Amino acid sequence: MDSAFRGSGDFVPRHELDRLSPTSAISVRLASVRHLADLVAIARREIPGVSVSEPGLAEFLRGDPESIFAFERGGNLLGGIAFLYLNRRGHDALLRGGIDLRNPSREFLARPDEDVSAIYVWALACHGRAVVGLANVAEHLRKPRFVSADYFAQPSTTAGRDLLIAIGFGPIASFQVELWRYQRPWNGISPNVPASNVSARSMADARH
């Protein structure tokens, strides 16, 4: 699946991803096999030139049951988002431009029982205001397995670029073309700030 974004502009002006409040207007859940056919149809409709199949998504989901989220409202599927959860080798390969992001080698992907080193936004396709469900996804990705991992993405549309800017992403220097990063707030603490100045309570509040 191509990395591309379709949004409604609901996140303009800028709001940091990990500071967004989860919404009850959209139901966000881990995708199951029953969602895949409709997710493929939405992706093909919303992302120009996308190449994805239901069997391909099913294999991806089997590899990591937490890798795809479905957005629903009133029982209707509005879209979804898929991630690549990279281990340390995958994280390094991403920055060096040494990973095939359309068909990544399993050696670069974190096991379901392994902490994640980097979260790559593989694809996001959804209708209109469904994009506000990103706040709920971000809440899930503050769980211990994911909490230390920064997000990465490659926008391929103007809407995608605008959405990344709105939720706190910015371009970084790397060998991977047009790579953007969202640094988790707790990963960006200045090394000049004494550890005693950052309370355990403040970190817990930020993450949960």
C-alpha positions, 0 to 999 in steps of 0.5 A, a space after each residue: 500500500 502506498 503511503 498517502 493521506 486523505 484528510 478533511 483539514 480538521 486538524 488545522 491549526 496545528 495540534 501535537 498528535 500526542 496531545 489530541 483528545 480522543 473522540 467519541 464521535 468516531 469508533 476506532 478499533 483494531 481491524 479484523 479480517 471482516 474489515 479488509 475488503 472494505 478497507 481495500 475498496 476505500 484505499 483504492 478509491 481515496 489513494 491514487 495509484 494504490 496497489 493493495 489486495 485483500 490477501 496482502 492486507 490479511 497477511 500483513 494483519 497476521 504478522 501483527 494484529 495491532 498494525 491496522 486500525 478501522 474507523 467507524 461511525 454508526 456501524 459504517 466503515 469510514 476508513 483506516 490507518 496501517 502502520 509498519 512497526 520497525 525494530 532497531 534494524 528497521 529503524 536504521 534501514 529507514 533512515 539510511 533508505 535501505 528498506 522497501 517500504 511497499 514490501 518490507 523484509 520481516 527482519 526489519 519488523 518488530 515482533 508482536 511481543 517486541 518493543 517498537 523502535 519506530 512507527 512508520 505510517 504506511 497508509 491512511 485512507 478515510 472519509 472526511 471527519 473520520 480523520 479525527 479518529 487519529 487521536 484515538 489511535 495515538 492513545 493506543 500507541 502510547 501503550 508501553 510497546 510503542 511509547 518510545 517510538 517516534 512516528 515517520 511518514 512520507 506524504 505523497 499528496 498536498 492534503 497529506 503534507 498539510 495533515 502531517 504539519 497539523 499534527 506536529 510532523 516535520 521533514 528530517 535529513 535522511 537518505 530516505 526521500 521526503 521522510 517526515 518525523 513526529 518526535 514524541 514529546 518525552 523523546 525531545 527533552 533537552 539533554 541539558 535539563 537535569 533528570 530531577 527536573 522531570 517528574 515521573 508523574 509528568 511523564 506518565 501524564 504525557 503518555 497516558 
